[in-house]
């Protein structure tokens, strides 16, 4: 940055950088390094790059375990549902008369197209470049069946559940399949994203927080940092 006499480098004694795991890069880095001041970074999700920016000078560490013990955070258990293609992708072998559905990203219209060559996709391409509805359905069905027996033994009602999708199209697929697999109507599961149609996302979030339905919400990045849904399990 070029020196600005109206805002000299000694303007501040301290600079507090909130969410410093993502606010110390690109143009903001130049702004921070312009001033001759002590910097204090705050973050709940530090990376190695973040710690390196502050030369490893970690002055306070409040761990998740301590926060749970203090009643600030809620503890969690990991219940992992994986399929073969989740970790390794797959290959669709081309053969005469083999058709695969293709979807227009903009209009979301579907059409069948013949597979001329073998199609190999990686796990990273799943749900972005390639949609495997059977894989989504298997995960949702397993979740549904294991809820009362392994995840929440003895529970009769579906707990408030939040599903994170990779894209808005992915969220559409998940929402539709959850509705089909649980068979409890559209109100039971709602998509809450910036592209939600019908009700405003803020109204759906309020319903998710305070009403019986929806029991399951599907989002991409709207329900994240700074959003509190106390009934969520």
GROMACS elastic network, one bead per residue, 0.5 to 0.9 nm:
[ bonds ]
;  ai    aj funct       b0    kb
    1     4     6  0.87643   500
    1    30     6  0.61327   500
    1    31     6  0.70987   500
    1    33     6  0.87736   500
    1    34     6  0.66387   500
    2    34     6  0.85248   500
    3     6     6  0.89848   500
    3     7     6  0.81225   500
    3     8     6  0.71111   500
    3     9     6  0.77431   500
    3    34     6  0.80509   500
    4     7     6  0.53997   500
    4     8     6  0.59381   500
    4     9     6  0.81694   500
    5     8     6  0.51641   500
    5     9     6  0.85190   500
    7    10     6  0.81764   500
    7    11     6  0.63436   500
    8    11     6  0.55378   500
    8    12     6  0.89375   500
    8    34     6  0.89158   500
    8    35     6  0.75987   500
    9    12     6  0.76106   500
    9    34     6  0.61755   500
    9    36     6  0.53678   500
    9    37     6  0.80012   500
   10    13     6  0.71402   500
   10    35     6  0.61883   500
   10    36     6  0.54363   500
   10    37     6  0.68830   500
   11    35     6  0.72916   500
   11    36     6  0.80360   500
   11    37     6  0.82490   500
   12    15     6  0.68318   500
   12    35     6  0.72594   500
   12    36     6  0.75341   500
   12    37     6  0.59813   500
   12    38     6  0.84655   500
   13    36     6  0.77424   500
   13    38     6  0.63053   500
   13    39     6  0.87599   500
   14    36     6  0.89360   500
   14    37     6  0.53443   500
   14    39     6  0.57772   500
   14    40     6  0.73802   500
   15    32     6  0.79923   500
   15    35     6  0.87695   500
   15    37     6  0.66274   500
   15    38     6  0.62217   500
   15    40     6  0.62282   500
   15    41     6  0.84490   500
   16    38     6  0.85719   500
   16    39     6  0.58812   500
   16    41     6  0.59607   500
   16    42     6  0.75160   500
   17    20     6  0.54754   500
   17    23     6  0.72531   500
   17    24     6  0.79224   500
   17    32     6  0.88113   500
   17    39     6  0.70692   500
   17    40     6  0.60045   500
   17    42     6  0.61013   500
   17    43     6  0.86752   500
   18    21     6  0.84662   500
   18    22     6  0.89935   500
   18    23     6  0.74424   500
   18    40     6  0.84218   500
   18    41     6  0.60582   500
   18    43     6  0.64896   500
   19    22     6  0.60984   500
   19    23     6  0.61847   500
   19    24     6  0.87909   500
   19    41     6  0.74624   500
   19    42     6  0.57191   500
   19    44     6  0.75376   500
   19    45     6  0.83372   500
   19    46     6  0.89340   500
   20    24     6  0.58099   500
   20    25     6  0.89305   500
   20    40     6  0.89494   500
   20    41     6  0.54485   500
   20    42     6  0.57375   500
   20    43     6  0.56401   500
   20    45     6  0.89520   500
   20    46     6  0.78750   500
   20    50     6  0.69686   500
   21    24     6  0.68664   500
   21    25     6  0.86741   500
   21    41     6  0.84396   500
   21    42     6  0.81824   500
   21    43     6  0.62240   500
   21    44     6  0.84070   500
   21    45     6  0.67369   500
   21    46     6  0.55761   500
   21    47     6  0.65102   500
   21    49     6  0.79313   500
   21    50     6  0.53918   500
   21    51     6  0.86418   500
   22    25     6  0.65668   500
   22    43     6  0.89991   500
   22    50     6  0.82266   500
   23    26     6  0.83200   500
   23    28     6  0.64765   500
   23    29     6  0.76077   500
   24    27     6  0.83853   500
   24    28     6  0.57818   500
   24    30     6  0.85771   500
   24    32     6  0.75041   500
   24    50     6  0.78630   500
   24    53     6  0.80102   500
   25    28     6  0.57015   500
   25    30     6  0.81593   500
   26    29     6  0.56804   500
   26    30     6  0.73463   500
   27    30     6  0.54644   500
   27    31     6  0.67318   500
   28    31     6  0.50097   500
   28    32     6  0.62622   500
   28    33     6  0.86176   500
   29    32     6  0.51446   500
   29    33     6  0.60926   500
   29    34     6  0.84671   500
   30    33     6  0.51780   500
   30    34     6  0.60115   500
   31    34     6  0.51999   500
   31    35     6  0.72283   500
   32    35     6  0.60518   500
   32    36     6  0.87851   500
   32    37     6  0.87932   500
   32    39     6  0.82488   500
   33    36     6  0.74652   500
   33    37     6  0.87573   500
   35    38     6  0.88197   500
   39    54     6  0.81776   500
   40    54     6  0.85341   500
   41    50     6  0.87657   500
   41    54     6  0.79543   500
   42    46     6  0.87334   500
   43    46     6  0.59583   500
   44    62     6  0.88200   500
   46    49     6  0.80555   500
   46    50     6  0.58480   500
   46    51     6  0.68119   500
   47    50     6  0.50801   500
   47    51     6  0.64263   500
   47    52     6  0.85454   500
   48    51     6  0.52391   500
   48    52     6  0.60586   500
   48    53     6  0.86636   500
   48    56     6  0.89470   500
   49    53     6  0.61542   500
   49    54     6  0.88787   500
   50    53     6  0.51966   500
   50    54     6  0.68105   500
   50    55     6  0.88686   500
   50    56     6  0.85968   500
   51    54     6  0.53908   500
   51    55     6  0.63803   500
   51    56     6  0.50044   500
   51    57     6  0.72358   500
   51    58     6  0.73317   500
   52    56     6  0.53560   500
   52    57     6  0.84006   500
   53    56     6  0.74411   500
   54    57     6  0.57465   500
   54    58     6  0.78687   500
   55    58     6  0.85494   500
   58    61     6  0.71931   500
   62    65     6  0.84643   500
   62    66     6  0.66349   500
   62    67     6  0.70158   500
   63    66     6  0.52277   500
   63    67     6  0.62336   500
   63    68     6  0.87052   500
   64    68     6  0.61503   500
   64    69     6  0.86112   500
   64    72     6  0.89603   500
   64    73     6  0.70150   500
   64    74     6  0.89247   500
   64    75     6  0.84286   500
   65    68     6  0.51788   500
   65    69     6  0.63021   500
   65    70     6  0.86643   500
   65    73     6  0.83829   500
   65    75     6  0.80360   500
   66    69     6  0.50339   500
   66    70     6  0.61296   500
   66    71     6  0.86340   500
   66    72     6  0.86179   500
   66    73     6  0.86527   500
   67    71     6  0.61733   500
   67    72     6  0.50351   500
   67    73     6  0.52379   500
   67    74     6  0.81075   500
   68    71     6  0.50701   500
   68    72     6  0.57679   500
   68    74     6  0.56125   500
   68    75     6  0.59263   500
   69    72     6  0.76521   500
   69    73     6  0.80489   500
   69    74     6  0.89476   500
   69    75     6  0.89103   500
   70    73     6  0.77075   500
   71    74     6  0.70708   500
   79   151     6  0.72430   500
   81   139     6  0.64208   500
   81   142     6  0.76636   500
   81   143     6  0.78275   500
   82    85     6  0.83211   500
   82    86     6  0.61034   500
   82    87     6  0.75929   500
   82   139     6  0.73837   500
   83    86     6  0.51226   500
   83    87     6  0.71776   500
   83   135     6  0.70390   500
   83   138     6  0.81285   500
   83   139     6  0.77021   500
   84    87     6  0.60561   500
   84    88     6  0.63752   500
   84    89     6  0.73472   500
   84    90     6  0.82975   500
   84   135     6  0.89743   500
   85    90     6  0.57954   500
   85   122     6  0.80805   500
   85   123     6  0.64405   500
   85   126     6  0.81910   500
   85   135     6  0.78217   500
   86    89     6  0.62322   500
   86   122     6  0.87998   500
   86   123     6  0.56456   500
   86   124     6  0.86717   500
   86   126     6  0.75687   500
   86   135     6  0.81193   500
   87   122     6  0.82942   500
   87   123     6  0.56010   500
   87   124     6  0.87072   500
   88   121     6  0.87143   500
   88   122     6  0.62116   500
   88   123     6  0.53833   500
   88   124     6  0.89278   500
   89   120     6  0.76129   500
   89   121     6  0.55080   500
   89   124     6  0.79274   500
   89   125     6  0.79815   500
   89   126     6  0.71771   500
   90   119     6  0.82989   500
   90   120     6  0.58803   500
   90   121     6  0.57593   500
   90   122     6  0.67300   500
   90   123     6  0.80620   500
   91   118     6  0.67642   500
   91   119     6  0.54703   500
   91   121     6  0.63934   500
   91   122     6  0.88498   500
   92   115     6  0.86110   500
   92   117     6  0.87420   500
   92   118     6  0.56327   500
   92   120     6  0.63131   500
   92   121     6  0.86006   500
   93    98     6  0.86685   500
   93   115     6  0.81568   500
   93   117     6  0.72998   500
   93   119     6  0.65487   500
   93   120     6  0.84547   500
   94    97     6  0.87641   500
   94    98     6  0.65606   500
   94    99     6  0.87667   500
   94   114     6  0.84270   500
   94   115     6  0.53584   500
   94   116     6  0.58168   500
   94   117     6  0.51236   500
   94   119     6  0.73651   500
   95    98     6  0.54668   500
   95    99     6  0.88142   500
   95   114     6  0.87190   500
   95   115     6  0.70922   500
   95   116     6  0.73150   500
   95   117     6  0.80476   500
   95   118     6  0.84311   500
   96    99     6  0.86476   500
   96   114     6  0.80095   500
   96   115     6  0.80379   500
   96   116     6  0.80299   500
   97   114     6  0.67671   500
   97   115     6  0.81428   500
   98   113     6  0.84283   500
   98   114     6  0.57499   500
   98   115     6  0.59656   500
   98   116     6  0.85304   500
   99   112     6  0.59261   500
   99   113     6  0.52355   500
   99   115     6  0.56998   500
  100   111     6  0.83630   500
  100   112     6  0.55075   500
  100   113     6  0.55219   500
  100   114     6  0.62990   500
  100   115     6  0.65790   500
  101   110     6  0.64468   500
  101   111     6  0.55489   500
  101   113     6  0.62119   500
  101   114     6  0.87481   500
  102   109     6  0.83269   500
  102   110     6  0.55798   500
  102   111     6  0.53781   500
  102   112     6  0.59827   500
  102   113     6  0.66428   500
  103   106     6  0.87920   500
  103   107     6  0.82433   500
  103   108     6  0.56329   500
  103   109     6  0.55554   500
  103   111     6  0.64836   500
  103   112     6  0.87626   500
  104   107     6  0.55732   500
  104   109     6  0.53953   500
  104   110     6  0.65533   500
  104   111     6  0.85394   500
  105   108     6  0.52875   500
  105   109     6  0.79602   500
  105   169     6  0.80058   500
  106   109     6  0.81852   500
  107   110     6  0.88343   500
  108   169     6  0.81631   500
  115   118     6  0.71951   500
  115   119     6  0.78249   500
  116   119     6  0.88267   500
  121   124     6  0.81510   500
  121   125     6  0.61683   500
  121   126     6  0.73250   500
  121   129     6  0.83935   500
  121   130     6  0.73707   500
  122   125     6  0.53194   500
  122   126     6  0.67038   500
  123   126     6  0.52265   500
  123   127     6  0.87940   500
  124   127     6  0.82134   500
  124   128     6  0.79187   500
  124   129     6  0.87815   500
  125   128     6  0.54107   500
  125   129     6  0.51417   500
  125   130     6  0.60173   500
  125   131     6  0.87111   500
  126   129     6  0.62520   500
  126   130     6  0.50381   500
  126   131     6  0.61230   500
  126   132     6  0.72838   500
  127   130     6  0.54017   500
  127   132     6  0.70334   500
  127   133     6  0.88945   500
  127   165     6  0.87650   500
  127   166     6  0.70294   500
  127   167     6  0.78909   500
  127   169     6  0.84523   500
  127   170     6  0.60604   500
  128   131     6  0.68145   500
  128   166     6  0.73752   500
  128   167     6  0.71979   500
  128   169     6  0.83994   500
  128   170     6  0.74747   500
  131   134     6  0.89394   500
  131   135     6  0.86719   500
  131   136     6  0.87468   500
  131   170     6  0.81196   500
  131   173     6  0.89050   500
  132   135     6  0.54096   500
  132   136     6  0.66929   500
  132   137     6  0.88334   500
  133   136     6  0.50895   500
  133   137     6  0.60518   500
  133   138     6  0.85173   500
  133   173     6  0.76046   500
  133   174     6  0.87355   500
  133   177     6  0.83451   500
  134   138     6  0.59970   500
  134   139     6  0.86378   500
  135   138     6  0.51173   500
  135   139     6  0.63753   500
  135   140     6  0.87114   500
  136   139     6  0.53051   500
  136   140     6  0.62362   500
  136   141     6  0.85285   500
  136   173     6  0.81369   500
  136   174     6  0.68828   500
  136   177     6  0.76363   500
  137   140     6  0.51099   500
  137   141     6  0.58697   500
  137   142     6  0.83787   500
  137   174     6  0.81364   500
  137   177     6  0.62653   500
  137   178     6  0.78723   500
  137   181     6  0.77381   500
  138   141     6  0.51206   500
  138   142     6  0.60042   500
  138   143     6  0.84901   500
  139   142     6  0.51708   500
  139   143     6  0.61493   500
  139   144     6  0.86281   500
  140   143     6  0.50327   500
  140   144     6  0.61251   500
  140   145     6  0.86488   500
  140   174     6  0.82513   500
  140   177     6  0.75922   500
  140   178     6  0.64839   500
  140   181     6  0.73841   500
  141   144     6  0.50065   500
  141   145     6  0.61327   500
  141   146     6  0.84984   500
  141   178     6  0.82562   500
  141   181     6  0.64649   500
  141   182     6  0.83537   500
  142   145     6  0.51728   500
  142   146     6  0.59381   500
  142   147     6  0.83708   500
  143   146     6  0.53092   500
  143   147     6  0.59589   500
  143   151     6  0.83182   500
  144   147     6  0.55255   500
  144   148     6  0.81310   500
  144   158     6  0.85317   500
  144   178     6  0.89819   500
  144   181     6  0.79297   500
  144   182     6  0.73284   500
  145   148     6  0.70458   500
  145   149     6  0.75673   500
  145   150     6  0.89001   500
  146   149     6  0.52234   500
  146   150     6  0.52968   500
  146   151     6  0.60430   500
  146   152     6  0.81059   500
  146   153     6  0.85865   500
  147   150     6  0.59631   500
  147   152     6  0.54373   500
  147   153     6  0.70308   500
  147   154     6  0.87404   500
  147   155     6  0.75790   500
  147   158     6  0.75338   500
  147   159     6  0.88833   500
  148   151     6  0.65226   500
  148   152     6  0.53074   500
  148   154     6  0.53582   500
  148   155     6  0.52188   500
  148   156     6  0.66589   500
  148   157     6  0.83559   500
  148   158     6  0.84446   500
  149   152     6  0.64753   500
  149   154     6  0.65559   500
  149   155     6  0.81445   500
  150   153     6  0.53427   500
  150   154     6  0.87613   500
  151   155     6  0.89686   500
  152   155     6  0.55536   500
  152   156     6  0.89123   500
  152   159     6  0.86522   500
  153   156     6  0.88060   500
  155   158     6  0.75098   500
  155   159     6  0.83987   500
  158   161     6  0.79026   500
  158   215     6  0.66270   500
  158   216     6  0.82874   500
  159   215     6  0.64955   500
  159   216     6  0.79526   500
  159   231     6  0.83035   500
  159   232     6  0.73304   500
  159   233     6  0.61580   500
  160   208     6  0.80187   500
  160   209     6  0.89251   500
  160   212     6  0.88818   500
  160   213     6  0.87663   500
  160   214     6  0.78241   500
  160   216     6  0.57905   500
  160   217     6  0.80467   500
  160   231     6  0.63143   500
  160   233     6  0.56513   500
  161   215     6  0.63104   500
  161   217     6  0.63695   500
  161   218     6  0.85598   500
  161   232     6  0.60396   500
  161   233     6  0.61810   500
  162   215     6  0.86657   500
  162   216     6  0.58266   500
  162   218     6  0.59053   500
  162   219     6  0.74663   500
  162   223     6  0.87537   500
  162   232     6  0.73551   500
  162   233     6  0.83549   500
  163   171     6  0.85640   500
  163   174     6  0.84843   500
  163   216     6  0.74139   500
  163   217     6  0.61877   500
  163   219     6  0.62986   500
  163   220     6  0.83318   500
  164   171     6  0.77912   500
  164   217     6  0.86726   500
  164   218     6  0.59570   500
  164   219     6  0.51996   500
  164   220     6  0.53982   500
  164   221     6  0.75500   500
  164   223     6  0.88727   500
  165   168     6  0.72078   500
  165   169     6  0.85750   500
  165   170     6  0.57612   500
  165   171     6  0.51297   500
  165   172     6  0.88743   500
  165   174     6  0.76632   500
  165   218     6  0.67880   500
  165   219     6  0.59347   500
  165   221     6  0.83288   500
  166   169     6  0.82771   500
  166   170     6  0.60268   500
  166   171     6  0.72714   500
  166   219     6  0.87182   500
  166   220     6  0.60781   500
  166   221     6  0.88482   500
  167   171     6  0.62201   500
  167   172     6  0.87344   500
  167   219     6  0.87117   500
  167   220     6  0.61083   500
  168   172     6  0.63305   500
  168   173     6  0.88043   500
  168   191     6  0.89783   500
  168   193     6  0.72772   500
  168   194     6  0.86772   500
  168   195     6  0.73607   500
  168   196     6  0.89864   500
  168   219     6  0.79160   500
  168   220     6  0.65721   500
  169   172     6  0.50540   500
  169   173     6  0.64480   500
  169   174     6  0.87629   500
  170   173     6  0.51430   500
  170   174     6  0.62353   500
  170   175     6  0.85994   500
  170   220     6  0.87371   500
  171   174     6  0.51231   500
  171   175     6  0.60187   500
  171   176     6  0.85415   500
  171   191     6  0.66961   500
  171   192     6  0.87726   500
  171   193     6  0.84772   500
  171   218     6  0.60949   500
  171   219     6  0.64551   500
  171   220     6  0.70074   500
  172   175     6  0.52263   500
  172   176     6  0.61897   500
  172   177     6  0.86208   500
  172   191     6  0.71147   500
  172   218     6  0.84393   500
  173   176     6  0.53095   500
  173   177     6  0.61691   500
  173   178     6  0.85835   500
  174   177     6  0.52031   500
  174   178     6  0.60283   500
  174   179     6  0.85668   500
  174   191     6  0.88301   500
  174   218     6  0.74054   500
  175   178     6  0.52389   500
  175   179     6  0.62732   500
  175   180     6  0.87006   500
  175   186     6  0.88443   500
  175   189     6  0.63686   500
  175   190     6  0.65759   500
  175   191     6  0.62997   500
  175   216     6  0.87987   500
  175   217     6  0.80743   500
  175   218     6  0.64942   500
  176   179     6  0.52281   500
  176   180     6  0.62888   500
  176   181     6  0.87392   500
  176   186     6  0.85954   500
  176   189     6  0.84692   500
  177   181     6  0.60073   500
  177   182     6  0.84566   500
  178   181     6  0.51562   500
  178   182     6  0.59397   500
  178   183     6  0.79830   500
  178   188     6  0.89207   500
  178   189     6  0.69832   500
  178   216     6  0.85491   500
  179   182     6  0.54776   500
  179   183     6  0.55382   500
  179   184     6  0.65521   500
  179   185     6  0.62497   500
  179   186     6  0.62948   500
  179   187     6  0.88749   500
  179   188     6  0.72381   500
  179   189     6  0.63432   500
  180   183     6  0.51951   500
  180   184     6  0.80849   500
  180   185     6  0.83279   500
  181   184     6  0.86221   500
  182   185     6  0.82285   500
  182   188     6  0.85752   500
  183   186     6  0.87111   500
  183   188     6  0.87416   500
  184   187     6  0.77947   500
  184   188     6  0.59365   500
  184   189     6  0.85047   500
  185   188     6  0.57089   500
  185   189     6  0.77177   500
  186   189     6  0.57953   500
  186   190     6  0.69284   500
  186   214     6  0.84755   500
  187   190     6  0.64229   500
  187   213     6  0.59968   500
  187   214     6  0.54634   500
  187   215     6  0.82067   500
  188   212     6  0.88058   500
  188   213     6  0.54944   500
  188   215     6  0.53746   500
  188   216     6  0.63988   500
  188   217     6  0.85210   500
  189   213     6  0.76607   500
  189   214     6  0.52176   500
  189   215     6  0.61470   500
  189   217     6  0.56129   500
  189   218     6  0.74948   500
  190   204     6  0.76638   500
  190   208     6  0.87376   500
  190   213     6  0.88399   500
  190   214     6  0.62145   500
  190   215     6  0.84347   500
  190   216     6  0.66435   500
  190   217     6  0.50469   500
  190   218     6  0.62659   500
  190   219     6  0.87852   500
  191   196     6  0.65460   500
  191   201     6  0.84962   500
  191   204     6  0.84371   500
  191   216     6  0.87287   500
  191   217     6  0.57611   500
  191   219     6  0.59617   500
  192   195     6  0.80073   500
  192   196     6  0.60132   500
  192   200     6  0.86067   500
  192   201     6  0.54646   500
  192   202     6  0.83530   500
  192   204     6  0.66535   500
  192   205     6  0.70278   500
  192   217     6  0.65628   500
  192   218     6  0.59408   500
  192   219     6  0.50908   500
  192   220     6  0.79370   500
  192   222     6  0.71682   500
  192   223     6  0.79290   500
  193   196     6  0.52932   500
  193   201     6  0.63177   500
  193   218     6  0.79503   500
  193   219     6  0.54571   500
  193   220     6  0.63212   500
  193   221     6  0.72526   500
  193   222     6  0.58032   500
  193   223     6  0.82863   500
  194   197     6  0.88386   500
  194   200     6  0.87000   500
  194   201     6  0.67206   500
  194   220     6  0.88246   500
  194   221     6  0.87992   500
  194   222     6  0.70934   500
  195   201     6  0.83978   500
  196   199     6  0.73470   500
  196   200     6  0.70571   500
  196   201     6  0.63839   500
  197   200     6  0.73692   500
  197   201     6  0.85113   500
  198   201     6  0.88998   500
  199   202     6  0.82768   500
  199   203     6  0.64850   500
  199   204     6  0.66103   500
  200   203     6  0.52535   500
  200   204     6  0.64044   500
  200   205     6  0.86953   500
  201   204     6  0.50682   500
  201   205     6  0.60954   500
  201   206     6  0.85692   500
  201   222     6  0.85837   500
  202   205     6  0.50935   500
  202   206     6  0.62108   500
  202   207     6  0.87142   500
  203   206     6  0.50083   500
  203   207     6  0.62592   500
  203   208     6  0.85995   500
  204   207     6  0.50267   500
  204   208     6  0.61029   500
  204   209     6  0.85497   500
  204   214     6  0.83390   500
  204   217     6  0.89553   500
  205   209     6  0.61339   500
  205   210     6  0.86383   500
  205   217     6  0.85547   500
  205   223     6  0.82390   500
  205   229     6  0.85749   500
  206   209     6  0.50408   500
  206   210     6  0.60577   500
  206   211     6  0.78191   500
  206   229     6  0.89197   500
  207   210     6  0.51905   500
  207   212     6  0.77904   500
  207   213     6  0.68878   500
  207   214     6  0.70115   500
  208   211     6  0.59619   500
  208   212     6  0.75282   500
  208   213     6  0.64037   500
  208   214     6  0.54866   500
  208   215     6  0.71643   500
  208   216     6  0.80374   500
  208   217     6  0.72821   500
  208   229     6  0.77876   500
  208   231     6  0.86333   500
  208   232     6  0.88036   500
  209   212     6  0.86276   500
  209   214     6  0.88852   500
  209   228     6  0.83567   500
  209   229     6  0.53378   500
  209   230     6  0.70576   500
  209   231     6  0.66347   500
  209   232     6  0.79315   500
  210   213     6  0.85857   500
  210   229     6  0.86334   500
  210   231     6  0.81607   500
  211   214     6  0.72906   500
  211   215     6  0.88687   500
  212   215     6  0.67519   500
  213   216     6  0.78773   500
  214   217     6  0.65673   500
  219   222     6  0.63417   500
  219   223     6  0.65961   500
  220   223     6  0.76159   500
  220   224     6  0.88770   500
  221   224     6  0.59882   500
  221   225     6  0.89652   500
  222   225     6  0.86580   500
  222   227     6  0.86530   500
  223   226     6  0.82158   500
  223   227     6  0.59551   500
  223   228     6  0.85349   500
  224   227     6  0.57671   500
  224   228     6  0.85993   500
  225   228     6  0.85282   500
  228   232     6  0.87641   500
  229   232     6  0.56248   500
  230   233     6  0.81899   500
